[in-house]
Amino acid sequence: MVKLLDCTLRDGGYYTDWDFSTTLVADYLNAMESLGVDYVEIGFRSLNSQGFKGGFAFSHDAFLNMLPIPNELQDKIGVMLNGSELLEHEKGMQFVLHQLFNKAEDSPVSLVRIACHINQFVACLPAASWLKQQGYCVGFNVMQVADCQEEQIEELCREASQYPLDVLYFADSMGSLTPDETTRIIRCFQKGWKGELGIHTHDNMGNALANSLRAMEEGVQWIDATVTGMGRGPGNLRTEYLAIELLSRSWKAGNVTALLEVIRNHFAPLQVKHAWGSNAYYYLAGKYGIHPSYIQEMLSDSRYNEEDILGVINHLKFKGGKRFDLSALETARHFFEGDSMGSWQPADKIAQRDVLILGAGPSVGQHKAAIESYIRSQQPYVIALNTQKNIDETLINIRAACHPMRLLADCAEHQQLPQPLATPFHMLTEDVKKALGTKNVLDFGLKVQPLEFVFGKASCTVPSLLVIAYALAIATSGKALSISLVGFDGYSAEDPRRKEVEEIFQIYQNHADSLPLLSLTPTLYEIPVASVYAFIK
């Protein structure tokens, strides 16, 4: 018999800080009653009081007793406890359990699930015995099993069999499983575990429903879902989809009308606001076994543009991203590894010359003739950013590019362009190096350090991976006399890139070794401006 567990308020709380309106909660619980779910996992149970979180982050008995729980759900309320909290508390597991749980007969909770990683599983198992003695139905939710070997799963099952678990769950933590891979893992579990099995699927690659249906066909009895898939990042199996499938197969009796109404009134607007659900980035994360929290964090941070996100995914694909680590995310954003010292010294070409940096703003096209005339008459050393080519290419001395994903996208074009390419070549990944082929490359090293410029002979430190920072450093390291800019019109005030570019210019101009900076076309940035027409002789 299939058991449907809805964990919307628990998993969806990552977006709302587990703080939901009383109207939403009441309508949601009524919808769950009408649907005939077997359990509502209403939230976490935790002692961690750091920062504000709503009541569903703790789900203490006193709080749950205030909720309008319908009669049919009175014995179907569950909570989840993170295994790490059991293991890391200074007073030990028994203390945590005593603090968090009364006897089941005195609590509105009947089901307790413990979520833990593979390396925490054995150490957490004694909690099952204690909870069972208190009268609870007990489940364990094991995370990140997709890459486990069969022997490891069987050993896990042997350990679990020594304790009074009612259900052993596994989670498709990375959302990377296919139905066939789901079958493989289930059969591994079934070799060593004879009790009931459960599955929690994520929808990175759009397989949550297919994987869950396959799991049921393979004998898995417990299935998790959330309304509209609400949950971190790409979200989970959608309760409404699962319910429709269960009803169509006569595996469950219930009414979806109230659920669809609560979606329209409450969860659809929340989804518009918080934007959970899969996309191409989550799909790639699932494909390469990268924790979806990396994607969620980047999508919520205006510093990360499309190239940054793809670059981080590419970095984590090789370096490993199964465990979310915020510091690893910042490292991945910068991509480059190893000694930053390059082999090209820009002073050999630039010393004692004026430099013109060619941006991609519309003003280049508008003032093309004047810019070309300026270059011919004043003979500056011209650095074009990336593949920008709105002027006569014979007037461009070199191109600068430093973002690996932008480079990878532009490699074919760079090979066709006649100018040498200044880039931190020795620090790039092998796929980017290979894609550049026989391109004439000027290897100028790069290190990214927030709020800092350093100008070395064959390398630099810049505050951002934006190519304008790299070009400014090339000119300054090259001992140029001055730097002029064209095509730096400026993003709109609402565009997050505006702030980052503005910050680069401010940090540069405040540096003791900065060169005189002048924009020769209109700009929104806080830099001196003159007219390119005034310099045409």
C-alpha positions as CSV (number, residue, x, y, z in Angstrom):
1,M,0.0,0.0,0.0
2,V,1.5,3.3,-1.0
3,K,1.9,6.0,1.7
4,L,1.9,9.6,0.6
5,L,3.8,11.9,2.8
6,D,3.5,15.7,2.1
7,C,6.4,17.8,3.5
8,T,5.5,21.2,2.0
9,L,5.7,23.3,5.1
10,R,9.0,21.6,6.2
11,D,10.8,21.7,2.8
12,G,9.2,24.9,1.6
13,G,10.2,26.7,4.7
14,Y,13.7,27.3,3.2
15,Y,12.0,30.1,1.2
16,T,9.9,31.6,3.9
17,D,12.0,31.0,7.0
18,W,9.4,28.5,8.0
19,D,6.9,31.4,8.5
20,F,3.5,30.8,6.9
21,S,0.3,32.7,7.2
22,T,-2.5,31.3,9.3
23,T,-4.8,31.3,6.3
24,L,-2.4,29.3,4.1
25,V,-1.8,26.8,6.9
26,A,-5.5,26.2,7.5
27,D,-6.3,25.9,3.8
28,Y,-3.3,23.6,3.3
29,L,-4.2,21.3,6.1
30,N,-7.8,21.0,4.9
31,A,-6.5,20.2,1.4
32,M,-4.3,17.4,2.8
33,E,-7.3,16.0,4.7
34,S,-9.4,16.0,1.5
35,L,-6.5,14.4,-0.5
36,G,-6.2,11.6,2.0
37,V,-2.5,11.9,2.6
38,D,-1.0,9.4,5.0
39,Y,1.3,11.9,6.8
40,V,1.9,15.6,6.8
41,E,5.5,16.3,7.8
42,I,4.7,19.7,9.2
43,G,8.2,21.0,9.9
44,F,11.5,20.5,11.5
45,R,12.1,20.0,15.2
46,S,15.2,21.7,16.4
47,L,17.0,23.4,19.3
48,N,18.8,25.8,17.0
49,S,17.4,29.2,17.8
50,Q,20.0,31.3,15.9
51,G,18.3,34.0,13.8
52,F,14.6,34.4,13.3
53,K,12.6,31.4,12.0
54,G,8.9,30.8,12.0
55,G,7.2,28.1,14.1
56,F,7.6,25.4,11.5
57,A,11.4,25.4,12.0
58,F,10.8,24.1,15.5
59,S,7.3,22.5,15.4
60,H,7.2,22.1,19.1
61,D,4.2,20.5,20.6
62,A,2.8,23.7,22.1
63,F,3.0,25.4,18.6
64,L,1.4,22.4,16.9
65,N,-1.4,22.4,19.4
66,M,-2.3,25.9,18.2
67,L,-2.8,24.8,14.6
68,P,-6.2,23.9,13.1
69,I,-5.3,20.3,12.4
70,P,-8.4,18.5,11.0
71,N,-9.6,15.4,12.7
72,E,-8.5,13.1,9.9
73,L,-4.9,14.3,10.3
74,Q,-4.7,14.2,14.1
75,D,-2.6,11.0,14.0
76,K,-0.8,11.8,10.8
77,I,1.6,14.6,11.8
78,G,5.3,14.2,11.4
79,V,8.4,16.2,12.0
80,M,12.0,15.9,10.7
81,L,15.2,16.2,12.8
82,N,18.6,16.7,11.2
83,G,21.0,14.0,12.3
84,S,23.8,16.5,12.5
85,E,22.0,18.2,15.5
86,L,22.0,14.9,17.3
87,L,25.7,14.3,16.8
88,E,27.1,17.8,17.2
89,H,25.4,19.0,20.4
90,E,27.9,19.4,23.2
91,K,25.6,17.6,25.6
92,G,25.0,14.6,23.4
93,M,22.2,12.8,21.6
94,Q,20.2,11.8,24.7
95,F,20.0,15.4,25.9
96,V,18.8,16.6,22.5
97,L,16.1,13.9,22.2
98,H,14.9,14.6,25.8
99,Q,14.7,18.3,25.0
100,L,12.8,17.9,21.8
101,F,10.3,15.1,22.4
102,N,7.6,14.2,24.8
103,K,6.0,10.7,24.8
104,A,4.0,10.2,21.6
105,E,0.8,9.8,23.6
106,D,1.2,13.3,24.9
107,S,2.2,14.8,21.5
108,P,0.4,15.8,18.3
109,V,3.3,14.2,16.5
110,S,3.2,10.5,15.5
111,L,6.1,10.3,13.0
112,V,9.7,11.4,13.5
113,R,12.1,11.2,10.6
114,I,15.9,11.7,11.0
115,A,17.7,13.1,8.0
116,C,21.4,12.2,7.8
117,H,24.3,11.8,5.4
118,I,25.9,8.4,4.8
119,N,28.8,9.2,7.1
120,Q,26.3,10.1,9.9
121,F,23.9,7.2,9.5
122,V,25.4,4.6,11.9
123,A,26.0,7.1,14.6
124,C,22.4,8.4,14.5
125,L,20.8,5.0,14.6
126,P,20.5,4.7,18.4
127,A,18.0,7.6,18.3
128,A,15.6,5.2,16.6
129,S,15.5,3.0,19.7
130,W,14.9,5.9,22.0
131,L,12.1,7.4,19.8
132,K,10.5,4.0,19.4
133,Q,10.4,3.6,23.2
134,Q,8.5,6.9,23.3
135,G,5.8,5.5,21.0
136,Y,6.7,7.2,17.7
137,C,6.7,5.8,14.2
138,V,10.4,6.2,13.2
139,G,11.9,6.9,9.8
140,F,15.5,7.5,8.6
141,N,16.1,9.6,5.5
142,V,19.6,8.8,4.1
143,M,21.0,11.5,1.8
144,Q,23.4,11.4,-1.2
145,V,23.3,7.6,-1.9
146,A,23.4,8.0,-5.7
147,D,27.1,7.4,-5.9
148,C,27.3,4.7,-3.2
149,Q,28.6,1.3,-4.2
150,E,26.3,-1.8,-3.7
151,E,28.4,-3.1,-0.9
152,Q,28.1,0.3,1.0
153,I,24.3,0.3,0.7
154,E,24.1,-3.3,1.9
155,E,26.3,-2.5,4.9
156,L,24.0,0.4,5.6
157,C,21.0,-1.8,5.5
158,R,22.6,-4.4,7.8
159,E,23.2,-1.7,10.4
160,A,19.6,-0.4,10.0
161,S,18.2,-3.8,10.5
162,Q,19.6,-3.8,14.1
163,Y,17.3,-1.0,15.1
164,P,13.5,-0.5,15.2
165,L,13.0,1.6,12.1
166,D,9.6,1.7,10.5
167,V,10.8,3.0,7.2
168,L,14.1,3.5,5.6
169,Y,14.2,6.4,3.1
170,F,16.8,7.4,0.5
171,A,16.9,10.9,-1.1
172,D,17.9,11.7,-4.6
173,S,19.8,14.6,-3.1
174,M,21.3,15.9,-6.3
175,G,18.3,15.3,-8.5
176,S,20.5,13.3,-10.7
177,L,18.8,9.9,-10.8
178,T,17.1,8.4,-13.8
179,P,14.3,5.8,-13.4
180,D,16.8,3.0,-14.2
181,E,19.3,4.3,-11.6
182,T,16.5,4.6,-9.1
183,T,15.7,0.9,-9.7
184,R,19.3,0.0,-9.2
185,I,19.5,1.7,-5.8
186,I,16.2,0.3,-4.7
187,R,17.3,-3.3,-5.5
188,C,20.5,-2.7,-3.5
189,F,18.4,-1.6,-0.5
190,Q,16.1,-4.6,-0.9
191,K,19.0,-7.0,-0.7
192,G,19.8,-5.9,2.9
193,W,16.6,-4.2,4.2
194,K,13.3,-6.2,4.5
195,G,11.3,-3.4,6.0
196,E,9.4,-0.6,4.3
197,L,11.3,1.7,1.9
198,G,10.7,5.4,1.1
199,I,12.0,7.8,-1.5
200,H,12.4,11.6,-1.6
201,T,13.0,12.9,-5.2
202,H,14.2,16.2,-6.4
203,D,13.3,17.6,-9.8
204,N,16.6,19.0,-11.1
205,M,16.3,17.1,-14.4
206,G,12.5,16.7,-14.5
207,N,12.6,13.1,-13.3
208,A,11.0,13.5,-9.9
209,L,7.6,12.0,-11.0
210,A,9.1,9.3,-13.2
211,N,11.6,8.2,-10.5
212,S,8.8,8.1,-7.9
213,L,6.5,6.1,-10.1
214,R,9.3,3.7,-10.9
215,A,10.0,3.4,-7.2
216,M,6.4,2.4,-6.5
217,E,6.6,-0.2,-9.2
218,E,9.7,-1.6,-7.5
219,G,7.9,-2.0,-4.2
220,V,8.7,1.3,-2.4
221,Q,5.8,2.1,-0.1
222,W,6.5,5.7,1.1
223,I,6.6,8.6,-1.3
224,D,7.4,12.2,-0.4
225,A,6.0,15.2,-2.3
226,T,5.4,18.9,-1.8
227,V,2.7,21.2,-3.2
228,T,3.9,22.7,-6.5
229,G,7.2,21.0,-5.7
230,M,8.0,23.8,-3.1
231,G,11.5,23.2,-1.8
232,R,15.1,24.3,-2.1
233,G,16.3,25.1,-5.6
234,P,14.7,22.9,-8.2
235,G,12.1,21.6,-5.7
236,N,10.6,18.2,-5.2
237,L,8.0,15.8,-6.7
238,R,4.8,17.8,-6.9
239,T,2.0,16.6,-4.7
240,E,-0.6,17.5,-7.2
241,Y,1.1,15.4,-10.0
242,L,1.6,12.4,-7.7
243,A,-2.0,12.6,-6.4
244,I,-3.3,12.6,-10.0
245,E,-1.2,9.6,-10.9
246,L,-2.2,7.7,-7.7
247,L,-5.9,8.4,-8.3
248,S,-5.7,7.3,-11.9
249,R,-4.1,4.0,-10.9
250,S,-6.6,3.5,-8.1
251,W,-3.7,3.3,-5.7
252,K,-5.2,6.0,-3.5
253,A,-8.6,7.6,-2.8
254,G,-9.0,11.3,-2.3
255,N,-10.1,14.6,-3.8
256,V,-7.7,17.0,-5.4
257,T,-10.1,19.9,-5.7
258,A,-9.1,21.6,-2.4
259,L,-5.5,21.1,-3.3
260,L,-5.8,22.9,-6.6
261,E,-7.6,25.7,-4.9
262,V,-4.9,26.1,-2.3
263,I,-2.3,26.2,-5.1
264,R,-4.2,28.9,-6.9
265,N,-4.8,31.0,-3.8
266,H,-1.5,30.5,-1.9
267,F,1.3,28.5,-3.5
268,A,1.2,29.9,-7.1
269,P,1.8,33.4,-5.8
270,L,4.5,32.2,-3.5
271,Q,6.2,30.4,-6.4
272,V,6.1,33.6,-8.5
273,K,7.8,35.4,-5.6
274,H,10.4,32.9,-4.7
275,A,10.9,31.1,-8.1
276,W,11.5,27.6,-7.0
277,G,11.4,24.9,-9.7
278,S,13.9,23.5,-12.1
279,N,15.7,25.4,-14.9
280,A,18.7,24.8,-17.1
281,Y,21.2,25.5,-14.3
282,Y,19.5,23.0,-11.9
283,Y,19.5,20.5,-14.8
284,L,23.2,20.8,-15.2
285,A,23.7,20.6,-11.4
286,G,21.7,17.4,-11.4
287,K,23.6,16.0,-14.4
288,Y,27.0,16.6,-12.7
289,G,26.0,15.7,-9.1
290,I,26.3,19.3,-7.8
291,H,24.3,20.3,-4.7
292,P,21.4,22.4,-5.8
293,S,22.0,24.9,-3.1
294,Y,24.9,26.2,-5.1
295,I,22.5,27.2,-7.9
296,Q,19.9,28.6,-5.5
297,E,22.5,30.8,-3.8
298,M,23.8,32.1,-7.1
299,L,20.4,32.8,-8.5
300,S,19.6,34.9,-5.4
301,D,22.9,36.8,-5.6
302,S,23.0,39.7,-8.2
303,R,26.8,39.3,-8.5
304,Y,26.4,36.1,-10.5
305,N,25.6,36.5,-14.1
306,E,25.0,33.7,-16.6
307,E,28.7,33.3,-17.3
308,D,29.5,33.1,-13.6
309,I,26.9,30.5,-12.9
310,L,28.0,28.3,-15.8
311,G,31.6,28.8,-14.8
312,V,30.9,27.7,-11.2
313,I,29.1,24.6,-12.5
314,N,32.0,23.8,-14.7
315,H,34.4,24.3,-11.8
316,L,32.4,22.1,-9.4
317,K,31.9,19.5,-12.0
318,F,35.6,18.7,-11.8
319,K,36.3,19.7,-8.2
320,G,33.3,18.1,-6.6
321,G,30.2,19.9,-5.2
322,K,28.1,17.2,-3.5
323,R,28.2,19.0,-0.2
324,F,27.2,22.6,-0.1
325,D,29.9,25.0,1.2
326,L,29.5,28.7,0.8
327,S,33.3,29.3,0.9
328,A,33.7,26.8,-1.9
329,L,31.1,28.8,-3.9
330,E,33.2,31.9,-3.6
331,T,36.3,30.0,-4.6
332,A,34.5,28.5,-7.6
333,R,33.4,31.9,-8.8
334,H,37.0,32.8,-9.4
335,F,37.9,29.6,-11.3
336,F,41.6,30.1,-11.6
337,E,44.2,27.9,-9.8
338,G,47.9,27.8,-9.4
339,D,50.6,30.4,-9.6
340,S,49.2,33.6,-11.1
341,M,52.5,34.6,-12.8
342,G,52.2,34.7,-16.5
343,S,54.8,34.9,-19.3
344,W,53.8,38.1,-21.1
345,Q,54.9,41.5,-19.8
346,P,52.7,44.2,-21.2
347,A,55.3,46.9,-20.6
348,D,57.2,45.5,-23.6
349,K,54.4,46.9,-25.8
350,I,52.6,49.6,-23.7
351,A,55.2,51.5,-21.7
352,Q,55.0,55.2,-22.2
353,R,52.0,55.0,-24.5
354,D,48.5,56.1,-24.0
355,V,46.0,53.2,-23.9
356,L,42.4,53.2,-25.3
357,I,40.1,50.5,-23.9
358,L,37.3,49.7,-26.3
359,G,34.0,48.7,-24.6
360,A,30.8,47.4,-26.2
361,G,28.4,50.2,-25.4
362,P,26.1,51.6,-28.2
363,S,28.1,54.8,-28.2
364,V,30.9,53.1,-30.1
365,G,28.6,52.6,-33.1
366,Q,27.2,56.1,-32.7
367,H,30.6,57.7,-32.7
368,K,32.5,55.1,-34.8
369,A,34.0,57.5,-37.3
370,A,35.3,59.9,-34.6
371,I,36.8,57.0,-32.6
372,E,38.6,55.7,-35.6
373,S,39.9,59.2,-36.5
374,Y,41.0,59.6,-32.9
375,I,43.0,56.3,-33.0
376,R,44.6,57.2,-36.3
377,S,45.7,60.6,-35.2
378,Q,46.6,59.9,-31.6
379,Q,48.0,56.4,-32.0
380,P,47.0,54.9,-28.6
381,Y,47.5,51.3,-27.8
382,V,44.0,49.8,-28.3
383,I,42.7,47.0,-26.1
384,A,39.3,45.6,-27.2
385,L,37.3,43.7,-24.6
386,N,36.3,40.1,-25.6
387,T,35.1,39.9,-29.2
388,Q,33.8,43.5,-29.6
389,K,34.5,44.7,-33.1
390,N,32.5,47.8,-33.9
391,I,35.5,49.6,-35.3
392,D,38.0,48.9,-38.0
393,E,39.9,45.9,-36.7
394,T,43.2,47.0,-38.1
395,L,43.1,49.7,-35.4
396,I,42.9,47.2,-32.5
397,N,46.2,46.0,-31.0
398,I,45.1,43.2,-28.7
399,R,42.0,41.8,-27.2
400,A,41.5,41.0,-23.5
401,A,39.3,38.2,-22.1
402,C,39.5,36.5,-18.7
403,H,36.1,34.8,-18.0
404,P,36.5,31.1,-18.8
405,M,32.9,30.5,-19.8
406,R,32.9,33.7,-22.0
407,L,36.2,32.5,-23.5
408,L,34.8,29.0,-24.1
409,A,31.7,30.5,-25.8
410,D,33.9,32.8,-27.9
411,C,36.8,30.5,-28.8
412,A,35.7,29.9,-32.4
413,E,35.4,33.6,-32.9
414,H,38.7,34.4,-31.2
415,Q,40.4,32.0,-33.6
416,Q,39.1,34.0,-36.5
417,L,40.0,37.4,-35.1
418,P,43.5,38.7,-36.1
419,Q,44.6,40.3,-32.8
420,P,46.6,38.5,-30.1
421,L,44.5,37.6,-27.1
422,A,45.6,38.7,-23.6
423,T,44.3,36.1,-21.1
424,P,45.6,34.2,-18.1
425,F,46.2,31.2,-20.4
426,H,48.2,29.0,-18.0
427,M,45.5,29.2,-15.4
428,L,42.6,28.2,-17.6
429,T,41.0,24.8,-17.6
430,E,42.2,22.3,-20.2
431,D,38.9,22.5,-22.1
432,V,39.3,26.2,-22.6
433,K,42.9,25.9,-23.6
434,K,42.0,23.2,-26.1
435,A,39.2,25.3,-27.6
436,L,41.5,28.2,-28.2
437,G,43.6,26.0,-30.4
438,T,46.5,27.8,-32.1
439,K,45.4,31.3,-31.1
440,N,48.2,33.8,-30.5
441,V,47.9,34.2,-26.7
442,L,49.5,36.7,-24.4
443,D,49.6,34.9,-21.1
444,F,49.0,37.6,-18.4
445,G,48.3,36.1,-15.0
446,L,45.3,36.9,-12.9
447,K,44.2,36.6,-9.3
448,V,40.8,37.8,-8.0
449,Q,40.8,39.5,-4.6
450,P,37.8,41.6,-3.4
451,L,38.5,45.3,-3.2
452,E,42.1,45.0,-4.4
453,F,44.2,45.9,-7.5
454,V,47.9,44.8,-7.7
455,F,49.9,45.4,-10.8
456,G,52.7,43.0,-11.4
457,K,55.1,42.7,-14.4
458,A,53.4,39.5,-15.8
459,S,50.3,39.2,-13.6
460,C,47.7,41.2,-11.7
461,T,45.2,41.1,-8.9
462,V,41.8,42.5,-9.6
463,P,38.6,42.9,-7.5
464,S,36.3,41.3,-10.0
465,L,36.4,38.8,-12.9
466,L,34.8,41.4,-15.2
467,V,37.1,42.0,-18.1
468,I,37.3,45.8,-17.6
469,A,39.2,45.2,-14.4
470,Y,41.6,42.9,-16.2
471,A,42.1,45.5,-19.0
472,L,42.8,48.3,-16.5
473,A,45.4,46.1,-14.9
474,I,47.1,45.3,-18.2
475,A,47.4,49.0,-19.0
476,T,48.7,49.9,-15.5
477,S,51.1,46.9,-15.3
478,G,52.3,48.0,-18.8
479,K,53.4,51.4,-17.5
480,A,51.1,53.3,-19.8
481,L,50.8,57.0,-19.6
482,S,47.0,57.2,-19.4
483,I,43.9,55.3,-20.0
484,S,41.0,56.5,-22.2
485,L,37.7,54.6,-22.5
486,V,35.0,54.5,-25.2
487,G,31.9,52.4,-25.2
488,F,31.4,52.4,-21.4
489,D,27.9,53.9,-21.5
490,G,26.9,52.3,-18.2
491,Y,24.1,49.9,-17.3
492,S,20.8,51.1,-16.0
493,A,20.5,51.9,-12.3
494,E,18.4,48.8,-11.7
495,D,21.0,46.5,-13.3
496,P,23.2,44.8,-10.7
497,R,26.1,45.0,-13.1
498,R,26.1,48.8,-12.8
499,K,27.2,48.6,-9.1
500,E,30.0,46.1,-9.8
501,V,31.5,48.1,-12.7
502,E,31.1,51.3,-10.7
503,E,33.0,49.7,-7.8
504,I,35.8,48.6,-10.1
505,F,36.3,52.1,-11.3
506,Q,36.2,53.5,-7.8
507,I,38.7,51.0,-6.4
508,Y,41.0,51.7,-9.4
509,Q,40.9,55.5,-9.2
510,N,41.6,55.3,-5.5
511,H,44.7,53.2,-6.0
512,A,48.1,54.9,-5.5
513,D,49.4,53.5,-8.8
514,S,46.3,54.2,-11.0
515,L,46.7,56.1,-14.2
516,P,44.7,59.1,-15.3
517,L,41.3,57.8,-16.5
518,L,39.1,59.5,-19.1
519,S,35.9,58.5,-20.9
520,L,35.8,59.9,-24.5
521,T,32.1,58.9,-25.0
522,P,29.1,59.5,-22.7
523,T,29.1,57.4,-19.6
524,L,26.9,56.9,-16.5
525,Y,30.0,55.9,-14.4
526,E,31.7,58.3,-12.0
527,I,34.8,58.9,-14.1
528,P,36.1,62.0,-15.9
529,V,34.5,62.6,-19.3
530,A,35.7,64.5,-22.4
531,S,34.6,64.4,-26.0
532,V,36.4,62.2,-28.5
533,Y,35.7,65.0,-31.0
534,A,37.9,67.4,-29.1
535,F,41.0,65.2,-29.8
536,I,40.6,64.8,-33.5
537,K,43.4,66.6,-35.3
